[in-house]
Amino acid sequence: MALKKKRAAKRRAWNKGLEIGQRDAFTPAQVKRIRQVLAGRGVPGSIINVARTRRKPPVRCALSEATAKALGKWIAVSGKKRTGYIFSGRGAALPRPMTVRQMNRLLKFWVAEAGLDPKKYGKESLRRTKALHILNGTGDLETVRMLLGHAKIESTSKFLRIAKKSDPIAISCAFDI
């Protein structure tokens, strides 16, 4: 029993030294820098279906022209088949999809190579960035909520860090109609 306590005392917490919580979204300039980093490395339709796990239905995603072109080049160069994984994981024995951990490592490498702090950005930064750009362009929070798959508008505003600017009752009282 004493040996177990001694080992437990030496163990390091899994999240010690890690930043916990929401990550920042990328700015348009940062997205441009990351694209420049990726451009030197390496045409599907503009709307694709992305398969998900756990018996969930596929998600439809819209691709920009630049993304579709880059993805088309990647598929052509890598020799991927239509039924295979576009981004396969490590190991040549059985083709498997890239794991979340592998994707996080790759993203951190790209962010660092673009000259940004990898601790400030994660995979959710990509999702948040796209949603914020759509919101800034359209101003339609309901559409962004649907795209993100949130059930409540409050979840979307919290995810995008949109603070309540004022009290709706106070605004209503200010207008005499």
Backbone hydrogen bonds in HBPLUS format (Angstrom, degrees):
<---DONOR---> <-ACCEPTOR-->    atom                        ^
c    i                          cat <-CA-CA->   ^        H-A-AA   ^      H-
h    n   atom  resd res      DA  || num        DHA   H-A  angle D-A-AA Bond
n    s   type  num  typ     dist DA aas  dist angle  dist       angle   num
A0005-LYS N   A0001-MET O   3.21 MM   4  6.55 158.2  2.26 149.2 154.5     1
A0006-LYS N   A0002-ALA O   3.01 MM   4  6.20 150.0  2.10 142.3 150.7     2
A0007-ARG N   A0003-LEU O   2.97 MM   4  6.24 158.1  2.01 149.8 154.9     3
A0008-ALA N   A0004-LYS O   2.89 MM   4  6.06 158.9  1.93 148.0 154.5     4
A0009-ALA N   A0005-LYS O   2.98 MM   4  6.11 143.8  2.11 139.9 149.0     5
A0010-LYS N   A0007-ARG O   3.10 MM   3  5.22 130.7  2.35  97.8 110.7     6
A0011-ARG N   A0007-ARG O   3.19 MM   4  6.47 130.9  2.45 144.0 156.7     7
A0016-LYS N   A0013-ALA O   3.25 MM   3  5.28 171.6  2.25 111.5 112.1     8
A0018-LEU N   A0015-ASN O   3.20 MM   3  5.37 166.6  2.22 122.1 123.9     9
A0024-ASP N   A0120-LYS O   3.14 MM  96  6.08 156.4  2.20 173.2 178.2    10
A0030-GLN N   A0027-THR O   3.02 MM   3  5.15 118.5  2.41 101.1 116.4    11
A0031-VAL N   A0027-THR O   2.96 MM   4  6.29 157.1  2.02 158.4 165.4    12
A0032-LYS N   A0028-PRO O   3.00 MM   4  6.20 154.6  2.07 144.2 150.9    13
A0033-ARG N   A0029-ALA O   3.02 MM   4  6.32 152.5  2.10 143.2 150.2    14
A0034-ILE N   A0030-GLN O   2.99 MM   4  6.26 160.7  2.03 151.0 155.6    15
A0035-ARG N   A0031-VAL O   2.93 MM   4  6.16 157.8  1.98 148.8 155.2    16
A0036-GLN N   A0032-LYS O   2.95 MM   4  6.20 148.4  2.05 144.2 152.9    17
A0037-VAL N   A0033-ARG O   3.01 MM   4  6.32 149.6  2.10 145.1 153.1    18
A0038-LEU N   A0034-ILE O   3.01 MM   4  6.29 156.0  2.06 148.6 154.8    19
A0039-ALA N   A0035-ARG O   2.78 MM   4  5.83 132.8  2.01 142.3 155.5    20
A0041-ARG N   A0038-LEU O   3.13 MM   3  5.53 163.5  2.16 118.2 120.5    21
A0063-LEU N   A0046-SER O   2.55 MM  17  4.84 164.6  1.58 152.0 155.6    22
A0048-ILE N   A0061-CYS O   2.84 MM  13  5.35 157.6  1.89 155.5 160.9    23
A0061-CYS N   A0048-ILE O   2.80 MM  13  5.35 164.4  1.82 159.5 164.7    24
A0050-VAL N   A0059-VAL O   2.77 MM   9  5.17 166.9  1.79 150.2 154.4    25
A0059-VAL N   A0050-VAL O   2.92 MM   9  5.17 158.0  1.97 145.3 145.3    26
A0056-LYS N   A0053-THR O   3.32 MM   3  6.03 152.5  2.40 115.7 121.6    27
A0068-ALA N   A0064-SER O   2.88 MM   4  6.10 167.1  1.89 157.2 160.7    28
A0069-LYS N   A0065-GLU O   2.92 MM   4  6.06 156.9  1.97 148.0 154.4    29
A0070-ALA N   A0066-ALA O   2.96 MM   4  6.13 162.6  1.99 146.3 151.1    30
A0071-LEU N   A0067-THR O   2.83 MM   4  5.97 160.3  1.87 152.5 158.4    31
A0072-GLY N   A0068-ALA O   2.90 MM   4  6.00 151.8  1.97 141.3 149.3    32
A0073-LYS N   A0069-LYS O   3.00 MM   4  6.29 154.4  2.06 147.6 154.0    33
A0074-TRP N   A0070-ALA O   2.97 MM   4  6.22 158.2  2.02 146.2 152.3    34
A0075-ILE N   A0071-LEU O   2.96 MM   4  6.19 160.1  1.99 150.7 155.3    35
A0076-ALA N   A0072-GLY O   3.02 MM   4  6.20 158.6  2.06 145.7 151.7    36
A0077-VAL N   A0073-LYS O   2.86 MM   4  6.03 166.8  1.88 157.2 160.5    37
A0078-SER N   A0074-TRP O   2.93 MM   4  5.90 162.3  1.96 148.6 154.0    38
A0079-GLY N   A0075-ILE O   3.09 MM   4  5.91 127.6  2.38 135.4 145.8    39
A0084-GLY N   A0081-LYS O   3.11 MM   3  5.17 149.7  2.20 102.6 111.8    40
A0098-MET N   A0087-PHE O   3.02 MM  11  5.85 138.3  2.20 163.2 151.1    41
A0089-GLY N   A0096-ARG O   2.70 MM   7  5.49 164.2  1.72 143.5 148.1    42
A0103-MET N   A0099-THR O   2.97 MM   4  6.24 159.0  2.01 149.9 155.8    43
A0104-ASN N   A0100-VAL O   2.88 MM   4  6.10 157.9  1.93 150.1 156.2    44
A0105-ARG N   A0101-ARG O   3.01 MM   4  6.26 159.0  2.05 148.9 154.1    45
A0106-LEU N   A0102-GLN O   3.00 MM   4  6.21 161.1  2.04 148.6 153.7    46
A0107-LEU N   A0103-MET O   2.86 MM   4  6.05 161.8  1.89 153.0 158.1    47
A0108-LYS N   A0104-ASN O   2.92 MM   4  6.09 162.1  1.95 149.5 154.3    48
A0109-PHE N   A0105-ARG O   3.01 MM   4  6.22 151.8  2.09 144.6 152.3    49
A0110-TRP N   A0106-LEU O   2.99 MM   4  6.30 159.0  2.03 150.2 155.4    50
A0111-VAL N   A0107-LEU O   2.87 MM   4  6.08 162.6  1.90 155.7 160.6    51
A0112-ALA N   A0108-LYS O   2.95 MM   4  6.06 161.5  1.99 145.6 150.7    52
A0113-GLU N   A0109-PHE O   2.91 MM   4  6.08 154.0  1.98 145.6 153.4    53
A0114-ALA N   A0110-TRP O   2.96 MM   4  6.17 133.6  2.18 140.1 152.1    54
A0114-ALA N   A0111-VAL O   3.19 MM   3  5.11 130.3  2.45  92.2 105.4    55
A0116-LEU N   A0111-VAL O   3.05 MM   5  5.49 162.8  2.08 156.1 151.9    56
A0115-GLY N   A0112-ALA O   2.99 MM   3  5.14 157.2  2.04 105.3 111.7    57
A0120-LYS N   A0117-ASP O   3.12 MM   3  5.72 153.2  2.19 116.7 123.8    58
A0125-SER N   A0122-GLY O   2.93 MM   3  5.29 143.0  2.07 106.6 117.8    59
A0126-LEU N   A0123-LYS O   3.26 MM   3  5.64 134.9  2.47 104.0 113.4    60
A0128-ARG N   A0124-GLU O   2.84 MM   4  6.03 166.3  1.86 155.1 159.1    61
A0129-THR N   A0125-SER O   2.83 MM   4  5.84 153.9  1.90 143.5 150.8    62
A0130-LYS N   A0126-LEU O   3.18 MM   4  6.38 169.2  2.19 150.2 151.6    63
A0131-ALA N   A0127-ARG O   3.13 MM   4  6.31 165.1  2.15 148.0 152.5    64
A0132-LEU N   A0128-ARG O   2.86 MM   4  6.02 158.2  1.91 150.0 156.0    65
A0133-HIS N   A0129-THR O   2.99 MM   4  6.21 156.4  2.05 151.4 157.5    66
A0134-ILE N   A0130-LYS O   3.02 MM   4  6.27 155.8  2.08 149.3 155.8    67
A0135-LEU N   A0131-ALA O   2.90 MM   4  6.11 160.6  1.93 148.5 154.4    68
A0136-ASN N   A0132-LEU O   2.82 MM   4  5.97 162.2  1.85 148.8 153.8    69
A0137-GLY N   A0133-HIS O   2.97 MM   4  6.01 145.9  2.09 137.6 146.8    70
A0138-THR N   A0134-ILE O   2.88 MM   4  5.98 154.5  1.94 151.6 157.7    71
A0139-GLY N   A0135-LEU O   2.60 MM   4  4.81 141.3  1.75 130.1 143.6    72
A0144-VAL N   A0140-ASP O   3.35 MM   4  6.66 160.7  2.39 145.0 150.2    73
A0145-ARG N   A0141-LEU O   2.87 MM   4  6.09 150.6  1.95 144.9 153.5    74
A0146-MET N   A0142-GLU O   3.05 MM   4  6.36 155.2  2.12 145.4 151.0    75
A0147-LEU N   A0143-THR O   2.93 MM   4  6.22 158.9  1.97 151.4 157.4    76
A0148-LEU N   A0144-VAL O   2.93 MM   4  6.11 153.6  2.00 150.0 156.4    77
A0149-GLY N   A0145-ARG O   3.03 MM   4  6.14 124.7  2.35 136.2 150.5    78
A0150-HIS N   A0145-ARG O   3.13 MM   5  5.44 149.8  2.22 156.8 156.7    79
A0149-GLY N   A0146-MET O   3.16 MM   3  5.02 136.5  2.36  92.7 105.1    80
A0155-SER N   A0152-LYS O   3.19 MM   3  5.37 127.8  2.48  97.7 109.6    81
A0157-SER N   A0153-ILE O   2.97 MM   4  6.30 161.3  2.01 150.8 155.4    82
A0158-LYS N   A0154-GLU O   2.93 MM   4  6.08 151.6  2.01 144.3 152.2    83
A0159-PHE N   A0155-SER O   2.85 MM   4  6.00 157.7  1.90 145.3 152.0    84
A0160-LEU N   A0156-THR O   2.91 MM   4  6.10 154.7  1.98 150.3 156.6    85
A0162-ILE N   A0157-SER O   2.75 MM   5  4.94 167.9  1.76 154.7 156.5    86
A0161-ARG N   A0158-LYS O   3.11 MM   3  4.83 152.5  2.19  96.1 104.4    87
A0171-ILE N   A0167-ASP O   3.13 MM   4  6.47 155.4  2.19 153.3 160.3    88
A0172-SER N   A0168-PRO O   2.94 MM   4  6.14 157.7  1.99 145.4 151.7    89
A0173-CYS N   A0169-ILE O   2.93 MM   4  6.18 155.8  1.99 150.8 156.7    90
A0174-ALA N   A0170-ALA O   3.15 MM   4  6.27 135.0  2.36 136.3 147.5    91
A0174-ALA N   A0171-ILE O   3.13 MM   3  5.12 130.4  2.39  94.9 108.3    92
A0175-PHE N   A0172-SER O   3.39 MM   3  5.70 147.8  2.50 103.6 111.3    93
